[in-house]
């Protein structure tokens, strides 16, 4: 598991070097939303309405940037 995490960190740093910090922050803010959607779709997690509230808060936070 450690090599996978190391590769992810290195790829993230390389990606940050290739783009500007604003785009990088927007992409990192979408990660929790994508995780929730994939958990519901692929892992058959039970959908809860507070997931929608969380996604709205993330979008509002990104909009405030």
matplotlib code that plots the C-alpha trace (Angstrom):
import matplotlib.pyplot as plt

x = [0.0, 2.9, 4.2, 0.7, 0.5, 4.0, 3.1, -0.1, 1.8, 4.5, 1.9, 0.0, 3.1, 3.9, 0.4, 0.6, 3.8, 2.0, -1.1, -1.9, -2.9, -6.5, -7.3, -5.5, -7.7, -10.9, -9.9, -9.0, -12.4, -14.2, -12.5, -15.0, -18.0, -16.6, -15.9, -19.5, -21.0, -18.8, -19.5, -23.3, -23.0, -20.2, -20.2, -24.0, -23.7, -27.0, -27.8, -28.3, -29.6, -26.7, -24.5, -26.3, -25.8, -22.1, -21.9, -23.7, -21.2, -18.3, -19.6, -20.3, -16.8, -15.3, -17.5, -16.2, -12.7]
y = [0.0, 2.4, 2.4, 3.3, 6.2, 7.4, 7.3, 9.2, 11.9, 12.2, 12.4, 15.0, 17.2, 16.8, 17.8, 20.8, 21.8, 21.6, 23.6, 26.6, 26.3, 27.4, 24.5, 22.2, 23.3, 22.9, 19.4, 18.5, 19.9, 17.5, 14.4, 14.0, 14.5, 11.9, 9.5, 9.8, 9.3, 6.2, 4.7, 4.9, 3.6, 1.0, -0.1, 0.0, 2.3, 3.6, 7.1, 9.6, 13.1, 14.6, 13.5, 16.1, 18.7, 17.9, 18.2, 21.5, 22.8, 21.7, 23.4, 26.6, 26.5, 26.1, 28.9, 31.2, 30.7]
z = [0.0, 0.8, -2.9, -4.1, -1.7, -2.6, -6.3, -5.7, -3.8, -6.5, -9.2, -7.2, -6.8, -10.5, -11.4, -9.2, -10.9, -14.3, -13.4, -11.3, -7.6, -8.2, -10.6, -8.2, -5.3, -7.3, -8.2, -4.6, -3.5, -5.9, -4.3, -1.4, -3.8, -6.1, -3.2, -2.0, -5.4, -6.2, -2.8, -3.4, -7.0, -6.8, -3.2, -2.8, 0.3, 1.6, 0.3, 3.0, 2.6, 4.6, 1.6, -0.5, 2.2, 2.3, -1.5, -1.5, 1.2, -0.9, -4.0, -2.0, -0.6, -4.1, -5.4, -2.6, -3.9]

ax = plt.figure().add_subplot(projection="3d")
ax.plot(x, y, z, "-o")
ax.set_aspect("equal")
plt.show()
